[in-house]
Amino acid sequence: QQQVKQSPQSLIVQKGGIPIINCAYENTAFDYFPWYQQFPGKGPALLIAIRPDVSEKKEGRFTISFNKSAKQFSLHIMDSQPGDSATYFCAVGGFKTIFGAGTRLFVKA
Amino acid sequence: DAGVIQSPRHEVTEMGQEVTLRCKPISGHNSLFWYRQTMMRGLELLIYFNNNVPIDDSGMPEDRFSAKMPNASFSTLKIQPSEPRDSAVYFCASSLTGTSGLNTGELFFGEGSRLTVL
């Protein structure tokens, strides 16, 4: 049962562009919505997270937009840099954390 | 803090052999998770422990897989007998979970154990 659907699978943008990654979840049993970043050969690391009582959260160049009624949330990366090239995972947290399939982002110099 | 420590980092074994993966969580964390990552299936939650007790093992693929947490600073994931389709990167993660039991905090991942079963 796929509880978290993430799109797109991969994304290529130019330096300075604003990649957007989307996530949709299937039930309301979750109350924590993090995004993780993973570089090759490393474990995922928390990038930014939001709780359902707010609709947007910004940390530096990273922004989460959250739509509780639509059960969707997205990650925006402002002024993207080649160093942002990585795999990004959305996740939903409740009694356990379930991850989306991941988005491979490549930022061209 | 040293972070979550996993061993071995790489393991190559032959089909039918027993494989044991080890994890030392961050000191003070009370929840521990084992995930498996493959290209086809992404990050799958296999099992998680809270206060050393297995809470949900519904993600364990089959009886060939078992996990233990004998104390707060050590966990193992064992595959016996191993099969080629078990080839994957296995991650251990730990977190601090509140008294409600809800996992609403950061997961700290180890660097993973890459398993290849020939």
Interface residues (C-beta under 8 A of the other chain):
Chain A: D31 Y32 P34 Y36 G41 K42 G43 P44 A45 L46 A49 R51 F89 G93 G94 F95 K96 T97 I98 F99 G100 A101 G102
Chain B: V4 F33 Y35 G42 L43 L45 Y48 I55 D56 F91 A93 G101 L102 N103 T104 G105 E106 L107 F109 G110 E111 G112
